[in-house]
């Protein structure tokens, strides 16, 4: 009986933690909706979606959508029912968006270290604690993953870092530069980050 009560309490804490992500990541929802309603092209002709000065490439939308949907499916497959589906939505959204925060942190960090970008101070000089809080939501998959899932996720993340390094040493060109390699590596790293939670949950 005591064990059941303890487990119930832990689940309540876990659900409350996940519910907090709804507000914490609200910017992503608002920006995505506004951006998708405003498709355009960048200076070299690539399709983008724009909202409040933020340019979103199609591969970013695709990565987020596939990452969340796969995460939802794997959580639902494990738990079943409506509760499993709802929990999957919360876990999928929170974990994928936390990896998006980590992606931006990595992206700007490599730019600062290898190419002298000043964006690091602008983005993380103040308020870095909010970024760390958002990145912490990658842990939302923890109660639902196996050791094999963790190893697979680490392998996926390592592959993304390897591609980041390749991107750095090929010039770290952004998609709007018109460089095909830069576009491909931007897309590949973004997709691998977004798929990491689903790969962990697959087990």
Secondary structure, 3 states (H helix, E strand, C coil): CHHHHHHHHHHHHHHHHHHHHHHHCHHHHHHHHHHHCCEEECCCCCEEEEECCEEEEHHHHHHHHHHHHHHHHHHHHHHCHHHHHHHHHHHHHHHHHHHHHHHHHHHHHHHHHHHCCCHHHHHHCCCHHHHHHHHHHHHHHHHHCCHHHHHHHHHHHHHHHHHHHHHHHCCCCCHHHCCHHHHHHHHHHHHHHHHHHHHHHHC
